[in-house]
Amino acid sequence: MQAPRPTFEVDGAAIRKIRMSRGLPIADLARRTGITPSYLSRLETGGRRNMRPPKYTALREALGLPPDSPQLLAHSETDTE
């Protein structure tokens, strides 16, 4: 059996907040990342929470965030302790 592929669990509300603060319509962000507008919409609304590394990296770079930025990542319950 194959091991599951690595993914990043993202915070859709954070993606939307950062995108909007940059003045980017979802279609523009989609073009910059190579990710479809519907996929981005599902991320922002919580319909999808996991991204594979290449898409996550493209999204982070398109939003102008540094490689070590945790801003798009979902916070686990242990983060609040």
Buried (B, 14 or more C-beta within 10 A) or exposed (E): EEEEEEEBEBBBEBBBEBBEEEEBEBEBBBEBBEBEBEBBBBBBEEEBBBBEEEBBBBBBEBBEBEEEEEBBBBEEEEEEE
